[in-house]
Amino acid sequence: MCNTIMKWNLLWPILLTIITPLAVSWFVYPTHFPPGFGEFPPQYKGDPPGFNLTYFLAVLAAIILISTFLLFPMKFGFKGGKPEQRNPIQVKLPLWFWIGGLCMTFFWWLMWSHSMAFGNLVYWSFTPMWWGFIFLLDGIVYKRNNGVSLFSSKPKTLLISGLVSIAGWAYFEFYDYFVLGNWYYPNAKDAPWTDLVISIEFLITYSTVTPVLLQWYNLLNTFPRLIARYQNGPIIRLNGTIMIWLGLLIIALMTIWPYPLFWSVWIGPLAVLSGILLNLKIWNPLTDLAKGNWNAAILICLSSLATGLFWEFWNHGSGLVAGTPTNPNYWVYNIPYVNVLHFFSEMPLLGYWGYLPFGLFVWQVFIWMGNCFGFSTDIQLTQK
């Protein structure tokens, strides 16, 4: 009985995060759905407002505050901790580091060159490139931890994280329809595939999101001084119930005003997920804020930002070349007010800070799914 009640408490707020934008859309749009709703992958790019200096400066001010907090935590009340002593590194880089690096490099070249030398393999290059990168990162973690990494110690967890990633990104992609296409995939229909194959390829690609963030998180945890920076900080006790209802309100308002509240896509679902886990007393990256330990929350945010730099770099280079759109996963942003300052990236400069809450969202989805379906979500590693 208790288990049934817990499952229901895990489930009902998530159901509301899906029902709420659909219900609000019924009254907002003449067709009862946002334009382009249901087309997969998202193709609708809308006609968002152009650059707005006031909005840009407001977002910039928030970003400067967040960046100052991350760079200088002691100015925000963090006393820090004592860096732990780590054992000398005694192992070599494992075989899968080299295999992953080779795989990553080959498919990176293939994706950017748009070469048809290997036939239609070029259209599939995005996913193996990223899985190669995932194993390359795992190899670095393995070496720095003296033989301990997700792949070497918790391969089942790594595999499950890939499966969860598919569902997690599909869930996040759902909200893109309600912000009228913050991102879309202009080359998706250019691959020589049926709609079914395109959908399958995109879902396979989604498998890379969670694993790579978890790899970065474990890599950052091999730097004791970085961990110590965000300990003994301000004590924040979050109210799970308030977070659930606030998150649902944000999702509803985002559906009504998608352009002014475009940033809500990174906040609303995250607030609901976090509220669920906090109410059920399930450990998550925000739990330890009540003890003044911000380490898990901040490191997963930084992990997401690091991943985002690679995402945007590789995506930009895979764009249209000489009339040959060979990467169906190539995406473009259509963000209102701040869509300026692109540096070898489709992402506008200020947009990178959206990766910070996205990292929390990805981990919260993983933990939520683990408690729904009964698999371990413990990704913490201990150096030998």
ZIQUI-V20956 format. One record per backbone hydrogen bond with DSSP energy under -1.0 kcal/mol. NH is the residue of the N-H (numbers start at 0). CO is the residue of the C=O. If there is no record, write none. Layout:
# ZIQUI-V20956
<<NH/CO> <NH/CO>>
This chain:
# ZIQUI-V20956
<<4/0> <5/1> <6/2> <7/3> <8/4> <9/5> <10/6> <11/7> <14/10> <15/11> <16/12> <17/13> <18/14> <19/15> <21/17> <22/18> <23/19> <24/20> <25/21> <26/23> <27/23> <28/24> <31/28> <36/33> <38/35> <51/336> <55/51> <56/52> <57/53> <58/54> <59/55> <60/56> <61/57> <62/58> <63/59> <64/60> <65/61> <66/62> <67/63> <68/64> <69/65> <70/66> <71/67> <74/71> <75/72> <76/73> <77/72> <78/231> <79/230> <80/227> <96/93> <98/94> <99/95> <100/96> <101/97> <102/98> <103/99> <104/100> <105/101> <106/102> <107/103> <108/104> <109/105> <110/106> <111/107> <112/108> <113/109> <118/115> <120/117> <121/118> <122/119> <123/120> <124/121> <128/124> <129/125> <130/126> <131/127> <132/128> <133/129> <134/130> <135/131> <136/132> <137/133> <138/134> <139/135> <140/136> <141/137> <142/138> <143/139> <144/140> <145/142> <146/141> <152/148> <153/149> <157/153> <158/154> <159/155> <160/156> <161/157> <162/158> <163/159> <164/160> <165/161> <166/162> <167/163> <168/164> <169/165> <170/166> <171/167> <172/168> <173/169> <174/171> <175/172> <180/175> <183/331> <184/41> <187/184> <189/186> <192/190> <197/193> <198/194> <199/195> <200/196> <201/197> <202/198> <203/199> <204/200> <205/201> <206/203> <207/204> <208/205> <211/207> <212/208> <213/209> <214/210> <215/211> <216/212> <217/213> <218/214> <219/215> <220/216> <221/218> <222/219> <226/222> <227/223> <228/224> <230/227> <232/291> <235/288> <242/238> <243/239> <244/240> <245/241> <246/242> <247/243> <248/244> <249/245> <250/246> <251/247> <252/248> <253/249> <254/250> <255/251> <256/252> <260/256> <261/258> <263/260> <264/261> <265/262> <266/263> <267/263> <270/266> <271/267> <272/268> <273/269> <274/270> <275/271> <276/272> <277/273> <278/274> <279/275> <280/277> <281/276> <286/283> <288/285> <289/286> <290/287> <291/288> <292/287> <293/229> <297/293> <298/294> <299/295> <300/296> <301/297> <302/298> <303/299> <304/300> <305/301> <306/302> <307/303> <308/304> <309/305> <310/306> <311/307> <312/308> <313/309> <314/310> <315/311> <316/312> <318/315> <323/320> <325/323> <329/326> <331/183> <333/181> <336/48> <337/335> <339/337> <348/340> <350/347> <351/348> <352/349> <353/350> <354/351> <355/352> <357/353> <358/354> <359/355> <360/356> <361/357> <362/358> <363/359> <364/360> <365/361> <366/362> <367/363> <368/364> <369/365> <370/366> <371/367> <372/368> <373/369> <374/369> <383/144>>
